[in-house]
């Protein structure tokens, strides 16, 4: 059966018209799903019994079960959601002064193989549907009885490897008749699938683009991120410049600092040369130590020196605030633990 949450409002209108219904029914259903957050068609009381019966016969409502929830001393909450096919994904709720942010997953597992990510080494199963992406926000709003104001696609999976479903999910999230999360409050992070950067630039979507960069030379980046063997730094930066020129939007470059790997002054100098003149921001990330991972976190002294060098040389840089470190809030760690337990 089809998941009704996979449809943006325009496509849902077409579905209902095909069933012989008026298009305005789609707006009613959207309200029930995303504002009232009902879990069954029977709760949609301003829709006829006949239509409710038809909906039940043709569609499912995706409702996630919380398999596990961890809460940090800083208020960060990490969720392991059980999917209808028995798979599991993670989402993280983070609280900032500007509101509540959810980090969502876009796939069950990841193909990218980044050496510093906890999702690497556990099987890739499949991409999430649009409705499964959106349901992460709905489930967390229901659990916390609060409104989510920001969404970041930085959880398990490569969003651009699930491009169409991610873009459709953004349409659903952004719709004022639904969850009404502004596009400027939605951020997509990619490891650097170059053709999709060009595609996103041409979509005229107002969300923020983040690029996992992590090095300014191909040898180091390839050792950290195999995607660099397919799309090297020069190709990536060319695509980023096209995106900036086309959208006039700033790109955020993520740079995870690993001790004795990419965190010295020469690395900072090379990064300045690479990004000079671009409309961008560098988000410095103290790298998380993962099981079987070879990288360790750079010292705070090094991280501060790196940031200051960038700022002093015209590249705006900030250090990402660490949240949820006591509950292993980095993507993939809870799912990895859960898979190990289930095998024992």
C-alpha positions in Angstrom: 0.0 0.0 0.0 1.1 3.6 -0.7 2.2 5.9 2.2 -0.1 8.9 2.1 2.7 11.0 3.6 4.8 10.4 0.5 2.7 13.0 -1.4 3.2 16.7 -1.5 -0.1 18.7 -1.6 -0.1 19.0 -5.4 0.4 15.3 -6.0 -2.2 14.5 -3.4 -4.7 16.6 -5.2 -4.1 14.6 -8.3 -4.5 11.4 -6.4 -7.8 12.5 -5.0 -9.0 13.7 -8.4 -8.2 10.3 -9.8 -10.5 8.9 -7.1 -13.3 11.2 -8.2 -12.8 13.6 -5.2 -12.5 17.4 -5.1 -8.9 18.8 -4.8 -9.7 20.7 -1.6 -9.9 17.4 0.2 -6.1 17.3 -0.1 -5.8 20.4 2.1 -8.2 18.8 4.7 -6.0 15.7 4.7 -2.8 17.7 5.0 -4.2 19.5 8.0 -5.2 16.2 9.7 -1.7 14.7 9.0 0.6 17.6 9.7 -1.3 20.0 12.1 -3.6 17.6 14.0 -1.1 14.7 13.5 -3.7 12.0 13.5 -2.6 8.4 13.3 -5.6 7.0 11.4 -8.0 7.9 8.7 -10.9 7.3 11.1 -9.9 10.4 13.0 -10.4 12.7 9.9 -14.0 13.5 11.0 -14.8 16.2 8.4 -14.2 13.7 5.6 -17.0 11.4 4.5 -17.1 7.8 5.7 -17.0 6.7 2.1 -13.8 8.6 1.4 -12.2 7.4 4.7 -13.0 3.9 3.6 -11.4 4.5 0.2 -8.3 6.0 1.8 -7.9 3.0 4.2 -8.2 0.6 1.2 -5.5 2.4 -0.8 -3.1 4.1 1.6 -1.2 3.7 4.8 -0.4 6.4 7.3 3.3 6.1 8.3 3.5 6.1 12.1 6.9 5.5 13.6 7.5 3.5 16.8 10.2 4.8 19.1 12.4 1.8 19.6 14.8 3.7 21.9 15.3 7.3 23.1 18.3 8.8 24.9 18.4 12.2 26.5 21.6 14.2 27.2 22.3 16.4 30.1 22.2 19.3 27.6 18.7 18.5 26.5 19.6 16.8 23.2 17.4 13.8 22.5 18.4 10.9 20.2 15.7 8.7 18.8 15.9 5.2 17.2 12.8 4.8 15.1 11.5 1.4 14.0 10.3 1.3 10.4 7.4 -0.8 9.1 9.8 -3.2 7.4 11.8 -3.9 10.6 14.7 -1.5 9.7 15.7 1.3 12.1 16.9 4.9 11.6 18.1 7.7 13.9 17.0 11.3 14.4 18.4 13.8 16.8 16.6 16.7 18.5 18.8 19.7 19.4 17.8 22.8 21.3 19.3 26.2 20.5 18.4 29.7 21.5 16.6 30.2 18.1 14.5 27.1 18.5 14.4 23.3 18.1 16.3 21.6 15.3 15.9 18.0 14.1 18.7 16.2 12.3 17.0 13.7 10.1 18.2 10.6 8.3 17.6 10.2 4.5 18.6 6.5 4.1 18.8 3.3 6.1 22.6 3.1 6.1 24.9 4.9 3.8 27.0 4.0 0.7 29.5 6.8 1.0 32.0 5.1 3.3 33.4 8.2 5.0 36.1 7.0 7.4 35.0 9.2 10.3 31.3 8.3 10.3 29.6 5.7 12.5 27.3 4.8 9.6 30.3 3.3 7.7 30.7 -0.4 8.1 27.0 -1.2 8.8 24.9 -2.4 5.9 23.1 -0.1 3.5 19.5 -1.3 3.2 17.5 1.3 1.2 16.6 4.9 0.8 13.8 6.4 2.8 10.6 7.6 1.2 9.5 11.2 1.5 6.9 10.3 4.1 9.5 8.4 6.2 11.7 11.5 6.2 8.8 13.8 7.2 7.6 11.3 9.8 10.8 11.8 11.8 9.8 15.4 12.5 6.1 14.6 13.2 7.1 11.8 15.6 9.4 14.1 17.5 6.8 16.9 17.7 4.3 14.4 19.1 6.8 13.0 21.6 7.9 16.4 22.9 4.6 18.3 22.4 6.6 21.1 20.8 7.1 22.8 17.4 10.2 22.0 15.3 11.6 25.2 13.7 14.6 23.9 11.8 15.5 20.7 9.9 19.0 19.5 8.9 19.6 16.6 6.6 22.8 15.4 8.4 21.7 12.1 9.8 22.2 8.6 8.4 22.6 8.5 4.6 23.6 10.8 1.7 20.7 13.1 0.9 21.8 13.5 -2.7 21.8 9.7 -3.2 18.1 10.0 -2.4 17.7 13.3 -4.2 14.0 13.1 -5.5 12.6 11.9 -2.2 14.6 14.5 -0.2 13.4 17.3 -2.5 9.8 16.1 -2.2 10.1 15.9 1.6 11.2 19.5 1.6 8.1 20.5 -0.3 6.0 18.7 2.3 7.9 20.3 5.2 7.7 23.7 3.7 4.0 23.8 2.8 2.2 26.5 4.9 -0.9 24.2 5.1 1.2 21.5 6.8 4.3 21.6 9.0 5.2 25.1 7.6 8.9 25.0 8.2 10.5 27.7 6.1 12.9 26.6 3.4 15.6 28.9 4.9 15.3 26.8 8.0 16.1 23.6 6.2 19.7 22.6 5.5 20.9 19.8 3.2 24.4 18.3 3.8 26.2 16.4 1.0 29.5 14.6 0.9 29.9 16.1 -2.6 27.8 14.4 -5.3 28.6 17.1 -7.9 25.8 16.6 -10.5 23.2 17.0 -7.7 24.8 20.3 -6.6 24.2 21.6 -10.1 20.7 20.2 -10.1 19.8 21.8 -6.7 21.1 25.2 -8.0 18.7 25.0 -10.9 15.7 24.0 -8.6 15.6 27.4 -7.0 14.9 25.9 -3.6 15.7 28.4 -0.8 17.2 25.8 1.6 20.8 26.0 2.8 23.5 23.8 1.2 26.2 22.4 3.4 29.3 20.6 1.9 31.3 18.0 3.8 34.8 19.2 2.8 37.2 18.2 5.6 40.3 18.8 3.6 41.6 21.2 0.9 43.8 18.6 -0.9 42.7 15.5 -2.8 45.0 13.0 -1.2 43.8 13.7 2.4 40.2 14.1 1.4 40.2 10.8 -0.6 41.6 9.0 2.4 38.8 10.4 4.5 36.0 10.4 1.9 36.0 7.9 -1.0 33.5 10.1 -2.9 36.5 12.3 -3.6 37.7 9.6 -6.0 34.6 10.2 -8.1 34.3 14.0 -7.7 37.6 15.6 -6.7 38.0 18.9 -4.9 38.4 21.0 -8.1 35.2 19.6 -9.6 33.4 20.1 -6.2 34.5 23.7 -5.9 33.5 24.5 -9.5 30.0 23.1 -8.7 29.8 25.2 -5.5 30.8 28.4 -7.4 28.0 27.6 -9.9 25.5 27.1 -7.0 26.5 30.4 -5.4 26.4 32.3 -8.7 23.0 30.8 -9.6 21.3 31.2 -6.1 23.2 34.0 -4.5 23.2 31.9 -1.4 26.0 31.2 1.0 27.4 27.7 1.2 28.4 26.2 4.5 31.6 24.0 4.4 31.8 21.4 7.1 35.3 20.7 8.2 35.9 17.9 10.8 39.2 18.5 12.5 41.2 15.3 13.2 44.4 15.3 15.1 47.6 15.2 13.0 45.5 14.7 9.8 44.0 18.0 8.6 44.3 20.4 11.6 47.6 22.1 11.3 48.4 25.7 10.1 49.4 24.6 6.6 45.9 23.0 6.3 44.3 26.3 7.3 46.4 28.2 4.8 45.5 25.8 2.0 41.8 26.1 3.0 42.0 29.9 2.8 43.5 29.7 -0.7 40.8 27.2 -1.8 37.8 29.2 -0.6 39.0 32.8 -1.0 36.4 35.0 -2.6 33.6 32.6 -2.3 30.3 33.4 -0.5 30.8 30.8 2.2 31.1 29.9 5.9 33.3 27.2 7.4 31.8 25.1 10.2 34.6 23.6 12.2 33.6 20.3 13.8 35.5 18.6 16.6 35.6 15.1 15.2 33.8 12.3 17.1 35.8 9.2 18.0 33.9 6.1 16.7 34.4 2.4 17.2 37.2 1.1 15.0 37.7 4.7 13.7 41.3 5.8 13.1 40.7 9.5 13.7 40.9 11.3 17.0 39.7 14.8 17.9 42.0 17.7 17.4 43.0 19.6 20.6 40.9 22.6 21.6 44.0 24.8 21.2 44.5 23.6 17.6 40.8 24.1 16.8 40.8 27.7 18.1 44.0 28.5 16.2 42.5 27.0 13.0 39.4 29.1 13.4 41.3 32.3 14.2 43.5 31.9 11.1 40.5 31.5 8.8 38.7 34.5 10.3 41.9 36.6 10.2 42.3 35.8 6.5 38.8 36.6 5.3 37.0 33.3 5.7 34.2 33.3 8.3 34.6 30.3 10.5 32.8 29.1 13.7 33.3 26.0 15.9 30.2 23.8 16.1 28.8 23.5 19.6 29.1 19.9 20.7 25.7 18.6 21.8 24.7 15.1 23.0 28.3 13.8 23.5 27.2 11.8 26.5 24.6 9.9 24.4 26.8 9.4 21.3 24.6 11.8 19.2 26.7 11.5 16.1 24.8 9.8 13.3 24.9 6.1 13.1 26.1 5.3 16.6 22.8 4.3 18.1 21.8 2.2 15.0 25.2 0.5 15.1 24.8 -0.4 18.8 21.2 -1.6 18.1 22.3 -3.9 15.2 25.1 -5.4 17.4 22.6 -6.2 20.2 20.1 -7.7 17.8 22.7 -10.1 16.4 23.7 -11.4 19.8 
